[in-house]
Every structure is written in C-alpha cells, then in structure tokens.
Amino acid sequence: MTRMGTTLTTAILISTMGLVGCGDSTGSTPAGDGGVTTDTNTPPADAGPDQTFDYVINAITVDSAAGGMAPNPATSTAGVAGFDLDGLKSTVADAAMRGGPACAHADFFSTIDPDQNTGNCAAGMARGGAACQGGVDNQLPEIANTVMGFGTDIRMTLTEQVAAGKVAILVRVTGVNGTPGPTLNDSAVRIHVYPISRPMFAACSNIGMPGQMFAVDNASLNTAGDLNTAKIQFAGSIVNGRLRVTPAAAGPSMANFTFNLPIMDMNIPLALFKTQLRVDMTPDRGANGNLGGYAQLSSLASMLGVLLPAGIPVATVQTVLQSLVDVQDPAGNAMGCMAPMGGISLGLGFTTVRAVIAPMTVMGAQAGMCGSN
C-alpha cells in the first residue's frame, strides 16, 4: 500500500483544505443507495403500528491509530468506520498491483458491521487476525492526518462544530413497527436525512441532551417548507435494533449523499456515491453509527481547481489526489483507478440523540439560538 503521508509531495490540496464535514448542500440527491454488500440478515415481517423517530447527530468521529497516526490496513488492530464500497476485499498483496481494482489500497476490517468482512475478524489483532479479510474502504483518516501536518485538525474541528451547533444533521426514521432496541426487527422503514438544520435553543450546552428542538433548513429540502421532500432519502430496515440503509440492486449513476468541503470561506458540496448508513437505535439515542461513501476524483479535482491560484491546471490537482483513490470508478474499467477516474472513500463514525423537529422550516441560523454566532 502507498501511504499518503509520503506520496502527497505537493500541498495544493492540503494548503486549501480546512475540513471535510457535513453542511450546506445544493442540488437534488436521489433516493436509494448503491452499496454493494449483500444483506443476508433479513428481518421478520413487520408487526405493530407505524411510528416516527427523530434524531440529531451529536458526535462525529474520524478514526485514528495509536500515537495519533492514521490506521494502516496492514497492521491495524482496530476496526475502522466505513463500508465495502467496491465489492472487493482488497489485501495488502492486491494493493501492490497499482491500477488493478484494488487501486493500490488494502481494505480495513469492521467490528461494528462484520458483514463488511470475509472470515472472522477481532479487534486487538493485526488486520483483525489471520482468519480476517476486511473490505472497508476509507481514506478519510489519511486525509485528516496529512492535513494536521499543515495546522488543521479535522477531528477537533468536527467536534467543535457539532458542539457549537454549526453542524446539526437530523435523521428522521418513519414506518417503524415497534420500539427501537436490540430486539426490534423491521423489514421496511424510510430514512430522511436533513444535513442542514438549526438549533432552536439558546444554550449550546444542551447539544447532546435528548428532546431538544431543531428546525430543518430549507436548503435540505426539494420543496421549501415540506419535510417530506428531503433531498436525501433512503429505503431501509432494522435488523436486531440496527438501522441500516438498504443497498440498491446495482450501482447508481448519480450521487446519493452530500458532504461539504469548507475551503477558503466557501462551502464546496462534495457528492458521495454508494453511500451507506447504519446506527444502533434506542428511543433516546443511537450508538455505533457508521457512514461511508466515495467521491469521484474528477469532480473533486474540478471543484478544488476553481479555488486554486491561476495557472494551476486541474490535471495537476488530479495528480495530487491520485494517491487517495481506492475505489475503481467506473467498476470493471481497467483504467478505473487512474486519473481522471477513480473514487476516494470517506468513512465516519457518529452517535445520535433524540430530537424534536419543528413543524416550521427556516432559512439560515436563527438569531439568538445556538449556532448563530
């Protein structure tokens, strides 16, 4: 595997990147998901009345290893956030074959979603143990550690923005037949994500307390004022209390989630493909949240290119980003890992807490409320 810390020889990307996070988004995002993992844990038939449960993400984490280093698939002893986005369980040997479907990156293993692995994987053993081969694609820890060398701590910034109400991501789960908990199974629920939402309380110290009120920003909706028109929607299920997006039967041709790159005081929307989301649900909280998807190299390079000094071609930016590519896009194309093609995976951990979603939507941060300063 090529380690990003030694292969990023230019600071074109790093000197302009402040944070990879969630925030204001533009454009429509279709419903559905393009994850490739087969769900073998089909829950039993629904029973009971439909209910709706609302949550807000109250913590976002980016994986790290001992000593603050980014985790290395060849030696990592801990599971990593993210999903198998390319349908491959790429080994260290696979990663040595540059240009192949592994895109020169070995995969991590997962402890919270073991169906992303092959074999039996256990934390505390290098690569999850001799019987383990992980499939998780996630380059965000490498990005975070390299950016830290230039004075920006993505992990800390994410924590601070959530605590200050600057990042408030609401998740509404509808059609739930039963009470969330480890025994709940429901074969069909609907998931609405409102990535731009606003606290409707003044004290930011209330972030993380169940039952706080948030309003959805109209930027999260296709139709202003209509909460049913969330730009980000998924079909899903609940398996043994774990909410999970239902993967589509085939890979999508369009993105289905949006992250933002706040760069040079601008929010640059970064469209993600094959996005997967899972979290353990209780009525008041969600634990072991897992979010993963990938951005297309060409799209990311083009967006960064317009912010860079005149005279720096997009092809140069693509060369810088090339060492991050770990998802073959388009799949099956022999050049699918090479510029201007390829995908760069992002995996995040998160937790949620019960929220109250205001019936009226808003535009922008609300004066006097947490997140307005």
C-alpha positions as CSV (number, residue, x, y, z in Angstrom):
1,M,0.0,0.0,0.0
2,T,1.2,3.5,-0.8
3,R,1.0,5.7,2.3
4,M,-0.4,9.1,1.7
5,G,2.0,10.8,4.1
6,T,4.9,10.1,1.8
7,T,3.1,10.2,-1.6
8,L,1.5,13.7,-1.3
9,T,4.5,15.7,-2.4
10,T,2.6,18.9,-3.0
11,A,0.5,21.0,-0.7
12,I,-2.0,22.1,-3.4
13,L,-4.9,20.2,-1.8
14,I,-3.7,20.5,1.8
15,S,-3.0,24.2,1.9
16,T,-6.6,25.0,1.0
17,M,-8.5,22.3,2.8
18,G,-10.0,23.2,6.2
19,L,-12.4,20.4,6.9
20,V,-14.2,17.5,5.4
21,G,-17.6,17.7,7.0
22,C,-21.4,18.0,6.6
23,G,-23.1,21.3,6.0
24,D,-25.0,23.3,3.4
25,S,-25.7,21.4,0.2
26,T,-27.1,22.3,-3.1
27,G,-28.8,20.3,-5.8
28,S,-31.1,17.3,-5.7
29,T,-30.0,14.0,-4.3
30,P,-32.0,10.9,-5.4
31,A,-33.3,8.4,-3.0
32,G,-31.8,4.9,-2.7
33,D,-28.3,3.6,-2.1
34,G,-25.7,2.0,-4.2
35,G,-23.8,-0.1,-1.7
36,V,-22.7,-3.4,-3.0
37,T,-22.8,-5.5,0.2
38,T,-25.4,-8.3,0.2
39,D,-27.7,-8.1,3.2
40,T,-28.0,-11.7,4.5
41,N,-29.8,-10.7,7.7
42,T,-33.4,-10.3,6.5
43,P,-35.6,-9.3,9.4
44,P,-39.0,-10.9,10.0
45,A,-42.2,-9.4,8.7
46,D,-43.5,-6.1,10.2
47,A,-45.8,-6.1,13.2
48,G,-47.5,-3.2,15.0
49,P,-48.4,0.4,14.2
50,D,-46.1,2.7,12.3
51,Q,-44.1,5.2,14.3
52,T,-41.7,8.0,13.6
53,F,-38.4,8.6,15.5
54,D,-36.3,11.7,15.1
55,Y,-32.6,12.1,16.0
56,V,-29.8,14.6,15.6
57,I,-26.1,13.6,15.2
58,N,-24.4,14.8,18.3
59,A,-20.9,13.5,17.6
60,I,-18.8,12.7,14.5
61,T,-15.5,10.8,14.7
62,V,-12.7,10.1,12.2
63,D,-10.6,7.0,13.0
64,S,-7.1,7.3,14.2
65,A,-4.4,4.8,15.4
66,A,-2.1,4.7,18.4
67,G,0.1,7.8,18.6
68,G,-2.3,9.8,16.5
69,M,-1.3,8.1,13.3
70,A,-3.8,7.2,10.6
71,P,-4.7,3.5,10.7
72,N,-2.8,1.2,8.4
73,P,-4.7,-1.8,6.9
74,A,-1.5,-3.9,7.1
75,T,-1.1,-3.5,10.8
76,S,-4.3,-2.0,12.3
77,T,-5.7,-3.8,15.3
78,A,-9.0,-1.9,15.5
79,G,-12.0,-1.8,13.2
80,V,-12.5,1.3,11.0
81,A,-15.6,3.2,10.1
82,G,-16.9,2.8,6.5
83,F,-18.2,0.2,4.2
84,D,-17.2,-2.1,1.4
85,L,-17.9,0.3,-1.5
86,D,-16.3,-1.6,-4.4
87,G,-17.4,-5.2,-3.6
88,L,-13.7,-6.2,-3.1
89,K,-11.9,-7.5,-0.1
90,S,-8.6,-6.0,-1.1
91,T,-5.5,-7.5,0.5
92,V,-2.0,-6.0,1.1
93,A,-0.8,-8.0,-1.9
94,D,-3.6,-6.7,-4.0
95,A,-2.7,-3.2,-3.1
96,A,0.8,-3.7,-4.6
97,M,-0.8,-4.0,-8.1
98,R,-1.3,-0.4,-9.0
99,G,-4.1,0.2,-11.4
100,G,-5.9,-3.0,-10.5
101,P,-9.4,-3.0,-9.0
102,A,-7.8,-2.6,-5.5
103,C,-6.5,0.8,-6.6
104,A,-3.3,0.3,-4.6
105,H,-5.0,0.3,-1.3
106,A,-5.7,-2.6,1.1
107,D,-9.0,-2.6,2.9
108,F,-9.7,-2.2,6.6
109,F,-11.8,-4.5,8.7
110,S,-15.0,-3.6,10.6
111,T,-16.0,-4.6,14.1
112,I,-19.5,-2.9,14.2
113,D,-20.6,-4.2,10.8
114,P,-19.0,-7.7,10.4
115,D,-20.8,-8.3,7.1
116,Q,-18.2,-5.9,5.5
117,N,-15.6,-8.6,6.2
118,T,-14.7,-12.1,5.0
119,G,-14.0,-14.6,7.8
120,N,-13.8,-13.9,11.5
121,C,-12.3,-10.5,12.5
122,A,-11.5,-9.5,16.0
123,A,-10.2,-6.2,17.4
124,G,-6.8,-6.4,19.1
125,M,-5.1,-8.4,16.4
126,A,-3.3,-7.1,13.4
127,R,-5.6,-6.9,10.3
128,G,-8.3,-8.5,12.5
129,G,-6.5,-11.8,12.8
130,A,-5.3,-14.5,10.4
131,A,-8.9,-15.5,9.6
132,C,-10.0,-12.0,8.7
133,Q,-10.0,-10.1,5.5
134,G,-11.7,-6.7,5.7
135,G,-13.5,-4.9,2.9
136,V,-13.9,-1.4,4.3
137,D,-12.8,1.5,2.0
138,N,-11.9,4.6,3.9
139,Q,-9.3,7.2,3.1
140,L,-10.6,10.0,5.4
141,P,-8.1,9.1,8.3
142,E,-5.2,9.6,5.9
143,I,-6.6,13.0,4.8
144,A,-7.1,14.0,8.4
145,N,-3.6,13.1,9.4
146,T,-1.9,14.8,6.5
147,V,-4.0,18.0,6.9
148,M,-3.0,18.0,10.6
149,G,0.6,18.5,9.5
150,F,-0.5,21.8,8.0
151,G,-2.1,23.0,11.1
152,T,-5.8,21.9,10.6
153,D,-7.2,19.3,13.0
154,I,-10.2,17.8,11.2
155,R,-11.1,15.6,14.1
156,M,-11.2,18.5,16.6
157,T,-12.9,20.9,14.1
158,L,-15.7,18.4,13.6
159,T,-16.2,18.0,17.4
160,E,-16.2,21.8,17.8
161,Q,-18.6,22.5,15.0
162,V,-21.1,19.9,16.4
163,A,-20.8,21.3,19.9
164,A,-21.3,24.8,18.7
165,G,-24.4,24.0,16.7
166,K,-22.7,24.8,13.4
167,V,-23.2,21.2,12.2
168,A,-26.7,19.8,13.0
169,I,-27.7,16.8,11.0
170,L,-31.2,15.4,11.6
171,V,-32.2,11.9,10.8
172,R,-36.0,11.0,10.7
173,V,-37.0,7.3,10.6
174,T,-40.6,6.6,9.6
175,G,-42.7,3.5,9.3
176,V,-41.1,1.9,12.4
177,N,-43.2,-1.0,13.8
178,G,-42.2,-1.3,17.4
179,T,-39.9,0.3,20.0
180,P,-36.3,0.8,19.0
181,G,-33.9,-1.5,20.8
182,P,-31.8,-4.6,20.3
183,T,-34.8,-6.9,19.8
184,L,-36.5,-4.8,17.1
185,N,-36.7,-6.1,13.5
186,D,-38.5,-4.2,10.8
187,S,-38.1,-5.1,7.1
188,A,-39.1,-1.7,5.7
189,V,-38.6,1.8,7.1
190,R,-37.9,5.1,5.4
191,I,-35.0,7.4,6.3
192,H,-34.9,11.1,5.7
193,V,-31.7,13.0,6.3
194,Y,-31.7,16.8,6.8
195,P,-28.0,17.7,6.7
196,I,-28.6,21.4,7.3
197,S,-30.7,22.0,10.4
198,R,-30.7,24.7,13.0
199,P,-30.9,24.5,16.8
200,M,-34.0,26.2,18.3
201,F,-32.5,26.7,21.8
202,A,-30.0,29.3,23.0
203,A,-27.6,27.2,25.2
204,C,-25.2,25.1,23.1
205,S,-24.5,23.1,26.3
206,N,-27.8,21.4,25.5
207,I,-26.3,19.7,22.5
208,G,-26.4,16.0,23.2
209,M,-29.5,16.2,25.5
210,P,-32.5,14.2,24.4
211,G,-35.6,16.1,23.3
212,Q,-34.1,19.4,22.1
213,M,-35.9,21.2,19.3
214,F,-34.3,21.7,15.8
215,A,-35.7,23.2,12.7
216,V,-34.9,21.9,9.2
217,D,-33.3,24.5,6.9
218,N,-35.0,24.7,3.5
219,A,-31.6,24.0,1.9
220,S,-32.2,20.4,2.9
221,L,-35.4,20.2,1.0
222,N,-36.5,20.0,-2.6
223,T,-39.7,22.0,-1.7
224,A,-39.3,24.7,0.9
225,G,-41.4,24.0,4.0
226,D,-42.2,20.4,3.1
227,L,-40.4,18.0,5.4
228,N,-41.4,15.1,3.2
229,T,-39.2,16.4,0.3
230,A,-35.8,15.8,1.9
231,K,-33.1,15.8,-0.8
232,I,-31.5,12.8,0.9
233,Q,-33.8,9.8,1.4
234,F,-33.2,6.1,1.7
235,A,-35.2,2.9,2.0
236,G,-34.0,1.0,5.0
237,S,-34.6,-1.8,7.5
238,I,-33.9,-2.5,11.2
239,V,-32.0,-5.7,12.0
240,N,-31.7,-6.6,15.7
241,G,-32.1,-2.9,16.6
242,R,-29.6,-1.6,14.0
243,L,-31.0,0.8,11.4
244,R,-29.4,0.2,8.0
245,V,-29.8,1.7,4.6
246,T,-31.0,-0.9,2.1
247,P,-28.4,-1.2,-0.7
248,A,-29.7,-0.8,-4.3
249,A,-29.5,-3.9,-6.6
250,A,-27.0,-2.2,-8.8
251,G,-24.5,0.7,-8.6
252,P,-26.0,4.2,-9.0
253,S,-25.3,6.6,-11.8
254,M,-25.8,9.5,-9.5
255,A,-24.7,10.6,-6.1
256,N,-27.0,9.9,-3.1
257,F,-25.4,11.9,-0.3
258,T,-23.5,15.3,0.1
259,F,-20.6,16.3,2.2
260,N,-19.2,19.8,2.2
261,L,-15.6,20.9,1.9
262,P,-15.4,24.3,3.7
263,I,-12.4,25.8,1.8
264,M,-11.3,29.4,1.8
265,D,-14.5,30.5,3.5
266,M,-16.6,28.7,0.9
267,N,-18.8,25.6,1.2
268,I,-18.0,23.2,-1.7
269,P,-20.6,20.4,-2.0
270,L,-18.9,17.0,-2.4
271,A,-21.3,14.4,-3.9
272,L,-20.9,10.9,-2.5
273,F,-21.7,7.7,-4.3
274,K,-22.8,4.3,-2.9
275,T,-23.5,5.9,0.5
276,Q,-24.3,3.5,3.4
277,L,-25.5,4.5,6.8
278,R,-26.1,2.3,9.9
279,V,-26.7,3.0,13.6
280,D,-28.0,1.1,16.7
281,M,-31.3,2.7,17.7
282,T,-33.0,3.2,21.1
283,P,-35.8,5.6,21.7
284,D,-33.5,8.3,23.1
285,R,-30.1,7.6,21.4
286,G,-28.2,6.0,18.6
287,A,-24.8,4.3,19.0
288,N,-22.1,2.8,16.8
289,G,-23.1,5.0,13.9
290,N,-21.3,4.2,10.6
291,L,-21.4,6.4,7.4
292,G,-19.5,5.7,4.3
293,G,-19.4,6.7,0.6
294,Y,-17.0,7.8,-2.1
295,A,-16.3,11.0,-4.1
296,Q,-15.3,10.9,-7.7
297,L,-11.7,12.1,-8.4
298,S,-12.6,14.2,-11.4
299,S,-15.4,16.0,-9.6
300,L,-13.3,16.8,-6.5
301,A,-10.4,18.0,-8.6
302,S,-12.6,20.3,-10.7
303,M,-14.1,21.9,-7.6
304,L,-10.8,22.4,-6.0
305,G,-9.3,23.7,-9.2
306,V,-11.5,26.8,-9.3
307,L,-10.2,27.9,-5.9
308,L,-6.5,27.5,-6.6
309,P,-4.2,30.2,-8.0
310,A,-4.4,31.0,-11.7
311,G,-2.2,28.8,-13.8
312,I,-2.5,25.5,-11.9
313,P,-4.3,23.1,-14.2
314,V,-6.9,20.6,-13.0
315,A,-4.7,17.8,-14.2
316,T,-2.1,18.8,-11.5
317,V,-4.8,18.6,-8.8
318,Q,-5.8,15.2,-10.1
319,T,-2.2,14.0,-9.8
320,V,-2.1,15.2,-6.1
321,L,-5.4,13.4,-5.4
322,Q,-4.4,10.2,-7.2
323,S,-2.8,8.6,-4.2
324,L,-6.1,8.7,-2.4
325,V,-8.1,6.8,-5.0
326,D,-9.2,3.4,-3.5
327,V,-12.5,2.7,-5.4
328,Q,-12.5,1.7,-9.0
329,D,-14.9,4.1,-10.8
330,P,-16.3,3.0,-13.2
331,A,-16.1,-0.5,-11.8
332,G,-14.7,-3.1,-14.2
333,N,-12.8,-0.4,-16.2
334,A,-9.1,-1.3,-16.4
335,M,-8.4,2.5,-16.1
336,G,-10.9,3.0,-13.3
337,C,-8.3,3.8,-10.7
338,M,-6.3,6.2,-12.8
339,A,-6.8,10.0,-13.3
340,P,-9.2,11.4,-14.2
341,M,-11.2,8.4,-13.0
342,G,-11.4,6.7,-9.6
343,G,-13.2,7.2,-6.3
344,I,-11.9,8.5,-2.9
345,S,-13.7,6.9,0.0
346,L,-14.8,8.7,3.2
347,G,-15.9,6.9,6.3
348,L,-17.2,8.5,9.5
349,G,-18.4,7.3,12.9
350,F,-21.2,9.1,14.7
351,T,-23.7,9.0,17.5
352,T,-27.2,10.4,17.7
353,V,-29.7,11.7,20.4
354,R,-33.4,12.0,20.2
355,A,-34.5,15.4,18.7
356,V,-37.8,17.2,18.3
357,I,-38.2,18.5,14.7
358,A,-40.1,21.8,14.5
359,P,-43.1,21.8,12.1
360,M,-41.9,25.0,10.5
361,T,-38.8,25.2,8.4
362,V,-36.2,28.0,8.4
363,M,-33.6,29.7,6.3
364,G,-30.2,30.1,7.9
365,A,-29.1,30.2,11.5
366,Q,-31.7,31.7,13.9
367,A,-30.8,34.8,15.8
368,G,-30.1,34.2,19.4
369,M,-30.0,30.5,19.0
370,C,-27.1,28.1,19.4
371,G,-25.1,28.1,16.1
372,S,-25.9,31.7,15.2
373,N,-22.5,33.1,16.2
